Amino acid sequence: MTEPLRGNCHCGNFRFEITSDSSSTPANLGVSICACSLCTKLGCLWLPVDPDDFAITRDTGTVTTYRGLVFCKVCGTAVTGKHVGGPLQGQFLVNARAVAGFNPFQLGNNDDSQQRQRQAPSPMPVTGAEQDPVKHRGSCHCGNVSVELLVGLDELEIKEDNCSSCVRDAYIGTYPSKEQVRIHGRVHTFEYRYGSKFNGIAHCQTCGVVVFTTVYGPPISLFDRLPAERKERALAVYWKNMALQPVNVRVLDGVDLSTLTIQTTDEGAEGYVLPP
């Protein structure tokens, strides 16, 4: 008997199986792209599934719904959806990013490059003495959490990887300093920390969108174990990282991702173990 596709939110509180197509593997899933504002911010890659072929294998009550989207309130992973409008209206959909073994970097022309190209064009820059110090504005979908970037993306590194968490969040990070960012609505987020807990991923409590992350780093006492020369170098990196305020590029208004230089790291989910 062919094994079903299995998937889960990152923390494992919600798990599922799909038995619709015995020939499907995580590498050849055919996904649908939705360019609505919610799917654009979430970066979801939707897999249309017959509800009869979808089985929930664990549900500890941590999922919630926003406009047809179902996401976990612990780790923020978007798992399923039912579109209320557009070409996918009424279809039951599974976020392929939550399927175990799924790698968006291996989808070729079937990845979210289409989604990147279909976003709104970048706004015209403001010139003159009254130029707005804010270079980019963005927010989660419901608007409870917002961000203002005081530096242009052309001055910053932009990175994307496919670790077990980032692949589920579709996270594309840029790394300004704390002085270059204004964040509003932190009180409306929930934070997910896992593994070493050196970073915290902030999701909107209402719509689940990741707007920013927080760098915590290791305990500074850890560096006391290092030889003096190594300690000096390690602390320099530590303080540099601690000064950062990472932001999810997907939430920025009017940014066409297809025009950006994004450094991708195909590291996969090595080390990720689904909790029992």
C-alpha positions as CSV (number, residue, x, y, z in Angstrom):
1,M,0.0,0.0,0.0
2,T,1.4,3.4,-1.0
3,E,2.2,5.6,2.0
4,P,0.0,8.8,2.2
5,L,1.5,12.2,2.3
6,R,1.9,13.4,5.9
7,G,2.1,16.9,7.2
8,N,2.0,19.0,10.3
9,C,2.4,22.4,11.9
10,H,5.9,23.0,13.1
11,C,5.2,22.3,16.8
12,G,3.3,19.1,15.9
13,N,0.0,19.9,17.6
14,F,-1.8,19.6,14.3
15,R,-1.0,16.7,12.0
16,F,-2.7,15.3,8.9
17,E,-2.5,12.7,6.1
18,I,-3.5,13.1,2.4
19,T,-4.4,9.9,0.4
20,S,-5.7,11.5,-2.8
21,D,-2.9,10.7,-5.3
22,S,-0.7,7.7,-4.7
23,S,1.8,9.0,-7.2
24,S,2.4,12.2,-5.4
25,T,5.6,12.9,-3.4
26,P,6.6,16.1,-1.6
27,A,8.9,16.8,-4.6
28,N,6.2,16.8,-7.3
29,L,3.2,18.3,-5.7
30,G,1.2,20.5,-8.0
31,V,0.4,23.7,-6.2
32,S,-1.9,26.6,-6.9
33,I,-0.9,30.2,-6.4
34,C,-3.2,32.8,-5.0
35,A,-2.3,36.4,-5.3
36,C,-4.8,37.7,-2.7
37,S,-3.3,40.0,0.0
38,L,-3.5,37.3,2.7
39,C,-1.9,34.5,0.7
40,T,0.8,36.9,-0.5
41,K,1.8,37.9,3.0
42,L,1.7,34.2,4.2
43,G,3.4,32.8,1.1
44,C,1.1,29.8,1.1
45,L,1.4,27.3,-1.8
46,W,-2.0,25.6,-2.0
47,L,-2.7,22.0,-2.8
48,P,-6.3,21.4,-3.7
49,V,-7.5,18.3,-1.9
50,D,-10.8,16.4,-1.8
51,P,-12.0,16.6,1.9
52,D,-12.6,12.9,1.8
53,D,-8.9,12.3,1.1
54,F,-7.8,14.5,4.1
55,A,-7.5,13.0,7.6
56,I,-6.5,14.8,10.7
57,T,-4.3,12.5,12.7
58,R,-3.7,14.9,15.7
59,D,-5.5,18.0,16.8
60,T,-4.8,19.2,20.3
61,G,-7.0,22.3,19.9
62,T,-4.3,24.8,19.0
63,V,-5.6,25.8,15.6
64,T,-7.8,28.8,14.9
65,T,-9.4,30.2,11.7
66,Y,-9.1,33.6,10.0
67,R,-11.1,34.2,6.8
68,G,-11.0,30.5,5.9
69,L,-7.4,30.1,6.8
70,V,-6.5,27.6,9.6
71,F,-3.3,28.2,11.4
72,C,-1.7,27.0,14.7
73,K,-1.8,29.4,17.6
74,V,1.4,27.9,19.0
75,C,3.8,27.9,16.1
76,G,1.9,29.9,13.5
77,T,2.0,27.4,10.7
78,A,-0.8,27.8,8.1
79,V,-2.1,24.3,7.5
80,T,-5.4,24.5,5.5
81,G,-7.7,26.9,3.9
82,K,-11.0,27.4,2.1
83,H,-11.0,30.4,-0.1
84,V,-13.9,32.7,0.2
85,G,-13.3,34.3,-3.2
86,G,-11.2,34.3,-6.3
87,P,-10.4,31.3,-8.6
88,L,-10.0,29.0,-5.7
89,Q,-13.3,29.9,-4.1
90,G,-14.9,27.1,-2.2
91,Q,-12.1,24.6,-2.7
92,F,-10.6,22.9,0.3
93,L,-6.8,23.5,0.3
94,V,-3.8,22.2,2.1
95,N,-0.7,24.4,2.5
96,A,2.0,22.3,0.7
97,R,4.6,24.0,2.9
98,A,3.2,22.0,5.8
99,V,3.7,18.7,4.1
100,A,6.7,16.7,5.4
101,G,9.7,16.7,3.1
102,F,8.3,19.6,0.9
103,N,11.1,21.8,-0.6
104,P,9.9,24.9,-2.4
105,F,13.3,25.3,-3.9
106,Q,12.8,22.1,-6.0
107,L,9.6,23.2,-7.6
108,G,11.2,25.0,-10.5
109,N,8.6,27.0,-12.4
110,N,5.8,25.7,-10.1
111,D,7.1,27.6,-7.1
112,D,5.9,31.0,-5.7
113,S,7.9,33.0,-8.3
114,Q,4.5,33.5,-10.0
115,Q,3.2,34.9,-6.7
116,R,6.2,37.2,-6.4
117,Q,5.6,38.6,-9.9
118,R,1.9,39.2,-9.3
119,Q,2.3,41.5,-6.3
120,A,1.6,45.2,-6.6
121,P,4.3,47.3,-8.3
122,S,6.6,49.3,-6.1
123,P,5.4,52.8,-5.3
124,M,7.2,55.8,-6.7
125,P,9.8,57.3,-4.4
126,V,9.1,60.6,-2.7
127,T,11.5,63.4,-3.4
128,G,12.2,66.9,-2.0
129,A,12.7,68.4,1.4
130,E,9.6,66.8,2.9
131,Q,10.8,63.3,1.9
132,D,9.3,60.7,4.3
133,P,12.1,59.0,6.4
134,V,10.1,55.8,6.1
135,K,11.3,53.8,3.0
136,H,8.9,50.9,3.3
137,R,5.7,50.2,5.3
138,G,4.0,46.9,5.9
139,S,1.7,45.0,8.1
140,C,0.0,41.7,8.8
141,H,-3.2,41.1,7.0
142,C,-5.6,42.3,9.7
143,G,-3.5,45.4,10.3
144,N,-3.0,44.8,14.1
145,V,0.8,44.6,13.6
146,S,2.7,47.0,11.4
147,V,6.3,47.9,10.6
148,E,8.1,50.9,9.2
149,L,11.5,50.4,7.6
150,L,13.7,53.5,7.7
151,V,16.2,52.1,5.2
152,G,15.7,50.9,1.6
153,L,15.8,47.2,0.8
154,D,18.6,47.9,-1.7
155,E,20.9,48.6,1.3
156,L,20.1,45.4,3.2
157,E,20.7,41.7,2.9
158,I,17.6,39.6,2.0
159,K,17.7,35.9,2.8
160,E,15.5,32.9,2.4
161,D,16.1,29.3,3.5
162,N,14.1,26.1,3.8
163,C,14.7,25.1,7.3
164,S,11.7,23.3,9.0
165,S,10.4,26.6,10.4
166,C,11.1,29.0,7.6
167,V,9.7,26.7,4.9
168,R,6.4,26.6,6.8
169,D,6.3,30.4,7.4
170,A,7.6,31.2,3.9
171,Y,9.8,33.6,5.7
172,I,12.0,36.0,3.6
173,G,14.1,38.0,6.1
174,T,15.9,41.3,5.9
175,Y,18.1,42.4,8.7
176,P,18.1,46.2,9.5
177,S,19.3,47.4,12.9
178,K,16.8,48.2,15.6
179,E,17.3,51.9,15.0
180,Q,16.2,51.4,11.4
181,V,12.8,49.9,12.2
182,R,9.6,50.9,13.9
183,I,7.3,48.2,15.0
184,H,3.7,48.8,16.1
185,G,1.4,46.3,17.7
186,R,3.8,44.0,19.4
187,V,1.1,43.3,22.0
188,H,-1.0,41.7,19.3
189,T,1.6,39.0,18.5
190,F,2.4,35.6,19.9
191,E,5.9,34.3,19.8
192,Y,7.2,30.9,18.8
193,R,10.6,29.8,20.0
194,Y,12.0,26.3,19.5
195,G,15.3,24.4,19.5
196,S,18.0,26.6,21.0
197,K,15.4,29.4,21.5
198,F,17.9,31.9,20.2
199,N,15.2,33.5,18.0
200,G,11.6,34.3,18.4
201,I,9.1,34.3,15.5
202,A,6.3,36.8,16.1
203,H,3.0,36.0,14.5
204,C,-0.1,38.1,14.5
205,Q,-2.6,36.6,17.0
206,T,-5.5,37.3,14.6
207,C,-4.3,36.5,11.1
208,G,-1.2,34.5,11.8
209,V,1.1,36.5,9.5
210,V,4.8,36.8,10.6
211,V,5.8,40.5,10.5
212,F,9.2,40.3,12.4
213,T,11.4,38.1,14.5
214,T,13.3,38.8,17.6
215,V,17.0,37.9,18.2
216,Y,17.8,36.6,21.7
217,G,21.0,34.8,21.1
218,P,22.7,32.5,23.5
219,P,23.3,33.4,27.1
220,I,26.2,35.8,27.3
221,S,27.8,33.7,30.0
222,L,28.4,31.0,27.4
223,F,31.3,33.0,26.0
224,D,33.2,32.9,29.3
225,R,34.1,29.3,28.4
226,L,36.1,30.4,25.3
227,P,39.7,31.3,25.1
228,A,40.3,35.1,25.1
229,E,41.0,35.4,21.4
230,R,37.9,33.4,20.3
231,K,35.8,35.1,22.9
232,E,36.6,38.5,21.5
233,R,35.6,37.4,18.0
234,A,32.5,35.6,19.1
235,L,31.3,38.5,21.2
236,A,31.7,40.9,18.2
237,V,29.4,38.6,16.2
238,Y,27.0,38.3,19.2
239,W,26.6,42.1,19.7
240,K,26.2,42.6,15.9
241,N,23.4,40.1,15.8
242,M,21.8,41.4,19.0
243,A,21.5,44.9,17.3
244,L,19.4,43.5,14.5
245,Q,15.6,43.7,14.1
246,P,14.7,41.2,11.4
247,V,11.6,41.9,9.3
248,N,9.6,39.6,6.9
249,V,9.9,41.1,3.5
250,R,6.6,39.5,2.4
251,V,4.6,41.9,4.5
252,L,6.1,45.1,3.0
253,D,3.6,47.1,0.8
254,G,4.3,47.4,-2.9
255,V,7.5,45.3,-2.9
256,D,7.8,43.1,-6.0
257,L,9.9,40.1,-4.7
258,S,10.9,39.1,-8.3
259,T,13.0,42.3,-8.5
260,L,15.0,41.6,-5.3
261,T,18.3,39.8,-4.9
262,I,17.4,37.1,-2.4
263,Q,20.2,34.9,-1.0
264,T,18.8,31.4,-0.8
265,T,20.2,28.6,1.3
266,D,18.9,25.1,0.5
267,E,19.8,23.6,3.9
268,G,16.6,21.6,4.4
269,A,15.1,20.4,7.6
270,E,18.2,18.6,9.0
271,G,18.0,18.3,12.7
272,Y,14.2,18.9,12.9
273,V,12.5,16.1,14.9
274,L,8.7,16.1,15.1
275,P,7.7,16.0,18.8
276,P,6.2,12.7,19.9
